[in-house]
Amino acid sequence: KSTLVEFMDGLAPDYLVGPTIAVYFLSLKFHRSKPDYLAHRIKSLGTGYRARILLCVVDLEHPEEQLAAVTLQAFHAEISLLLAWSHWEAASYLETFHRHQNK
């Protein structure tokens, strides 16, 4: 709603919240169909950010198996995992990150 969006080619994370916070977006449905995708994305991100966040939409009826795999990958990569139960909630988190980026 109130957050400006700017598209940039060659950006490793899906979203930048200020210059030092990287956010990756993942849906559990997508993770179920392409389980190697997240590991590849995490590797491409590197460690050049103060905070790295994986914003994951839980869009499966029975998410336990996929959620366990995503949680382990985030833990081992030292990435904060934030779960959203809808795309609207995920967007709300991004807006909140943007509003509080300098705090």
N, C-alpha and C positions, 0 to 999 in steps of 0.2 A: 504494500500500500504506500508507505511513506519512504521507502528505501530506494535510492537510485541504483540502477544496475548498469554496469559498463562491461562490455565483452572485450576480451583480450586474447589474441592468438598466442599459443605457446605457454600458457599458464599451467603449471603442474596441478595445483589443487583446483577443485571445482569453484570455490569461492575464496576470496581474500577478505578478511575483516580487518581492515587496516593493513599496514605493511608487514606485521609479524604474526598474524593468526591465519592459519590455513584450515579450510573446511573441505572435507570430502563428503560427497553425498552418495548414499547407497540404499537401494531397496532390497529387501530380503528376497523378493521374487527374482530380481535380477541376479543376486548372489547365488541362488539355487541353480539358475541356468548357466552361470559362468563363474564357478567357484574360484578359479585362478585369477580373475580380474582384480580383486582387492589386493592380493599380494603384489601384483605388478604395479598397481597404482601407488601403494605404500612405498615401494622401493623407489619409484620415480620422484616421490616427494622429497626425500632426503631429510635432513635435520636442520635446515636453515631457518626454521620458524620458532618463535618463542612458544607458541601453542599450536598443536595439531589436533583437530577434532574430526571424528567420523560421525556424521549425522546420518543415522540409519532409520529408514521408514520400515516399520514392522507391518508388512502388508500380506502376511500369510495367515491362514486360519490356525495352523499349528506350527508356530515359528521356532519351537524349541531347538531342533537340530541345527538349523541355519544360524540361529542366534548364538548358540554355543560356539560355533566355528568362527563367527565374526568377532565375538567377545575375545576369544583366544588370540586371534590375529591382532586385534587392537592392543591387547595387553602386552604381547611380546614386542610390538612395534612402539610401545610407549605413546600411544595415541588415545586421547580421551574419547570415549564412546557415549554418544547422546542418542537416545531412542525417541522417535516420534511415532505416534500411532495413526497419523494421517499426513498427507502432503501439506494441508493447511497448517498443522502444528509445526512441521518442519520449516515452513516459510516464516512462521511466527518466531521461531528460534533464530533464524537468520536476521530478521529485523531487530530482534533484541540484541544480538551480538553487535550489529552495526551501530545501534544507539549507544552502546556501552563500550565501544572500542577504545576510548581514551581514558577510561576509568581504571 
